[in-house]
Amino acid sequence: MDATVKTTKSGIIGGILGGISLLYVIINTLLILNFFTGLIAAEKLQGLPIIAPIFLVPLMIVPAIIGFFIKKDKLCL
């Protein structure tokens, strides 16, 4: 019974980590599209949406890899 509870908790953690990585991709894509189209005035951000992925992608790969090793599903992949 303990193994089942542990598997369920690790599955939830893996799903959360995969969701965090996916959420980052969605937010970053929306920021880049807004930068090119100018739908919402975000003058304070200037070129941040274009340069941020260079520094943040390695940080977001870590939760994706950990989530994939914990719970090997399509979301984490």
N, C-alpha and C positions, 0 to 999 in steps of 0.2 A: 504494500500500500504506500509506503514511503517513496518508492521509486516512481510511482504514478504521479504523486504530488510534485516531486522534484522535476519530472519531465514537463508537467504542465507549467510550472513556474518558469523553467528555462525557456519553454516555448513562448510564453508571454514576453519575457525579456528580449528574446530574439526578434519577435514581431515588433516590439517597440523600437529597437535599434534599427531595424529595417525601415520602419515608418519614418524615423527621424532623418535617415539618409534620403528617402524619397521626398519628404517634405522640403528638405534643403534644395533639391533639384527643382522642384516646382516653384518655390519662392524665387530662386535665382533666375529661372527662365522668365518669370513674370517681370522681374526687375530689368532684365536685358531687353525684353520686348518693349517695356515702358521707356527705356532709354532711347531706343531707336524710333519709336512712334510718337513719343511725347504726349500720350493720352492724359497722364496725371503730371502736373508740374512738380518736379522734385529737383529743384535747382541746387539744394544743399548736397545732394548725392553726387552730382556731376558725373565723373567717370568711374565711380566706385563699383557699379554693377558689372563693368567690363573687367576691372582689375581684381576684384574680390575672389573670383573662382581660382585664380592662380595660387592664392594663399590658403583658401578655405577647402578646396577639394581634397588635399591630403588629410585634413582633419576629419572630413566627412567620410572618407574611405574607411577609417578605423571602426566606427560603429557598424558599417555595412559588413566588414569582414568578421567582426565579432558576432554579429547577428547571424551571419551565414553559417559560422561554425556551430553556433548554439542550435539554430533551427533552420535547416536546409529546405527553404521553400522558395516559391517564385518571387515573393516580395523582397526577400533579402538578396536574391540573385540579381 
